[in-house]
């Protein structure tokens, strides 16, 4: 991966999170590595997951999460499935 242009795909405050992202990308065939840098204003680190630039769009799609609808959020909070008109007599 060292002879190709690299691009950041994810910035993580926690190293474990960066390792999970990197492992997921590796599983789907996208080489990834973690670069860690100290924060400028406080004690702590930022962890960057970097990938080959030509794989950026594929990695974006692999990591994409769609926003959850209100019905899904309600189900996750209560465990109750929403009533549908098809179930009504």
C-alpha positions as CSV (number, residue, x, y, z in Angstrom):
1,X,0.0,0.0,0.0
2,X,3.0,2.3,0.3
3,X,3.5,3.0,-3.4
4,X,-0.1,4.3,-4.0
5,X,-1.7,7.6,-3.0
6,X,-3.6,7.2,0.3
7,X,-6.8,8.8,1.4
8,X,-8.5,9.1,4.8
9,X,-11.8,7.2,5.0
10,X,-12.5,7.5,8.7
11,X,-11.4,9.4,11.7
12,X,-11.9,7.7,15.1
13,X,-11.3,8.9,18.7
14,X,-10.9,5.3,19.8
15,X,-8.2,2.9,18.5
16,X,-10.6,-0.1,18.9
17,X,-13.1,1.6,16.6
18,X,-10.4,2.3,14.0
19,X,-9.4,-1.4,14.2
20,X,-12.9,-2.5,13.6
21,X,-13.3,-0.3,10.5
22,X,-9.9,-1.4,9.2
23,X,-10.8,-5.1,9.7
24,X,-14.1,-4.7,7.9
25,X,-12.4,-3.1,5.0
26,X,-9.8,-5.8,4.9
27,X,-12.6,-8.5,4.9
28,X,-14.1,-7.0,1.7
29,X,-10.7,-6.7,0.0
30,X,-9.8,-3.1,0.6
31,X,-6.3,-2.7,2.1
32,X,-6.4,-0.3,5.1
33,X,-4.1,0.8,7.8
34,X,-4.4,3.0,10.9
35,X,-2.3,6.2,11.4
36,X,-2.5,7.7,14.9
37,X,-1.6,11.2,15.8
38,X,-1.7,13.1,19.1
39,X,-4.4,15.8,19.5
40,X,-3.1,19.3,19.3
41,X,-5.1,20.8,22.1
42,X,-5.4,18.1,24.7
43,X,-4.2,14.8,25.9
44,X,-5.4,12.0,23.6
45,X,-5.1,10.6,20.1
46,X,-6.9,10.7,16.8
47,X,-6.8,7.5,14.7
48,X,-7.2,7.8,10.9
49,X,-8.1,4.8,8.8
50,X,-6.4,5.3,5.4
51,X,-6.9,3.4,2.2
52,X,-5.6,3.6,-1.4
53,X,-7.3,6.6,-3.1
54,X,-8.6,4.5,-6.0
55,X,-10.6,2.4,-3.5
56,X,-12.3,5.4,-1.8
57,X,-15.7,5.2,-3.4
58,X,-16.0,1.5,-2.8
59,X,-15.0,2.0,0.8
60,X,-17.5,4.8,1.3
61,X,-20.3,2.5,0.1
62,X,-19.1,-0.3,2.3
63,X,-19.1,1.9,5.4
64,X,-22.3,3.8,4.5
65,X,-25.2,3.8,7.0
66,X,-28.6,5.0,6.0
67,X,-30.5,7.1,8.5
68,X,-33.0,5.2,10.6
69,X,-36.7,5.9,10.0
70,X,-39.0,6.9,13.0
71,X,-40.7,3.4,12.8
72,X,-37.3,1.6,13.1
73,X,-36.3,3.9,16.0
74,X,-39.6,3.2,17.8
75,X,-39.1,-0.6,17.2
76,X,-35.6,-0.5,18.6
77,X,-36.7,1.5,21.6
78,X,-39.9,-0.5,22.5
79,X,-39.5,-3.8,20.7
80,X,-43.0,-3.4,19.3
81,X,-43.7,-3.7,15.6
82,X,-45.7,-0.8,14.0
83,X,-49.3,-1.5,13.1
84,X,-49.9,-1.7,9.4
85,X,-53.2,-1.1,7.5
86,X,-52.8,-4.6,6.0
87,X,-53.2,-6.1,9.5
88,X,-56.5,-4.2,10.2
89,X,-59.8,-6.0,9.5
